[in-house]
Amino acid sequence: MRSGKGWLTRWRMVLAVTICVSAFSGGCGTHVIVVPEGEPVRLREAVKAKVWVADKDGREVPAVVVLPAGWWALSDPGPGR
């Protein structure tokens, strides 16, 4: 048979842990902001990006650049747009 006091102590401990977890996890986490496709965004910090650049013959070749903070970025609408 269970001891009344031991069961009550365990129940209180579980309740206390549940309340603490609920209270502390409520303010934690990240906020997600969804930017509609095609909308420009301003870079908050420098970003290392893989880009396509034109070589001397006009062909697109892959390159890596650092985009400085404060620059605006916009998605490519693609061909024909």
Backbone torsions as a table, in degrees:
resi	resn	phi	psi	omega
1	MET	NA	142.3	-178.5
2	ARG	-77.2	145.8	175.0
3	SER	-78.7	132.0	-178.9
4	GLY	-60.6	-40.8	-177.9
5	LYS	-71.2	-40.6	179.4
6	GLY	-64.9	-41.0	179.3
7	TRP	-65.8	-41.4	179.9
8	LEU	-66.2	-38.4	178.8
9	THR	-64.8	-43.7	178.2
10	ARG	-63.0	-42.5	-179.6
11	TRP	-61.9	-42.9	178.7
12	ARG	-64.4	-39.5	179.1
13	MET	-63.6	-45.2	178.9
14	VAL	-62.7	-42.7	178.9
15	LEU	-63.1	-43.6	179.9
16	ALA	-63.5	-43.5	179.1
17	VAL	-64.5	-42.6	179.5
18	THR	-61.8	-43.4	179.5
19	ILE	-65.2	-43.4	179.5
20	CYS	-62.9	-45.5	-179.9
21	VAL	-62.3	-42.9	179.5
22	SER	-64.5	-42.3	-177.8
23	ALA	-68.8	-43.3	-175.9
24	PHE	-79.7	-26.9	-178.4
25	SER	-85.2	-12.5	-179.2
26	GLY	-65.1	-37.3	-178.0
27	GLY	-95.9	-5.8	-177.6
28	CYS	-87.6	163.8	175.6
29	GLY	114.2	-177.8	-179.6
30	THR	-113.0	156.9	176.2
31	HIS	-103.6	133.0	-180.0
32	VAL	-105.4	127.2	175.9
33	ILE	-114.2	121.9	-179.2
34	VAL	-93.8	121.5	178.6
35	VAL	-97.5	126.1	179.2
36	PRO	-58.6	145.1	-179.3
37	GLU	-59.9	135.1	179.3
38	GLY	91.7	-6.3	178.2
39	GLU	-86.1	136.6	178.2
40	PRO	-73.1	150.3	175.5
41	VAL	-129.3	149.5	178.3
42	ARG	-101.5	131.2	-178.0
43	LEU	-74.5	129.1	-179.5
44	ARG	-81.9	-31.4	178.9
45	GLU	-141.6	164.1	180.0
46	ALA	-59.4	140.9	-176.7
47	VAL	-127.9	129.4	173.5
48	LYS	-85.5	121.4	-173.1
49	ALA	-129.1	146.9	172.3
50	LYS	-92.9	123.2	-174.6
51	VAL	-131.2	168.1	172.2
52	TRP	-105.8	131.2	176.8
53	VAL	-127.5	156.9	179.6
54	ALA	-87.8	133.1	176.3
55	ASP	-85.1	-173.0	-175.6
56	LYS	-64.2	-21.7	178.8
57	ASP	-94.1	1.0	179.0
58	GLY	88.3	2.5	178.0
59	ARG	-82.6	146.1	177.7
60	GLU	-80.3	129.6	178.0
61	VAL	-128.9	148.7	179.8
62	PRO	-72.3	147.1	178.1
63	ALA	-151.5	165.5	176.2
64	VAL	-121.8	128.5	179.7
65	VAL	-132.3	161.8	173.2
66	VAL	-107.5	116.4	177.3
67	LEU	-88.6	122.5	-175.4
68	PRO	-73.0	158.1	177.1
69	ALA	-60.6	142.6	179.5
70	GLY	96.8	-17.5	177.8
71	TRP	-72.0	154.7	176.7
72	TRP	-98.6	142.7	178.3
73	ALA	-124.3	144.3	-178.9
74	LEU	-144.1	140.1	-179.9
75	SER	-70.9	152.7	177.8
76	ASP	-77.7	125.5	-178.7
77	PRO	-69.2	-12.3	179.2
78	GLY	92.5	174.3	-177.9
79	PRO	-68.9	142.0	175.2
80	GLY	81.9	5.9	179.2
81	ARG	-110.1	NA	NA
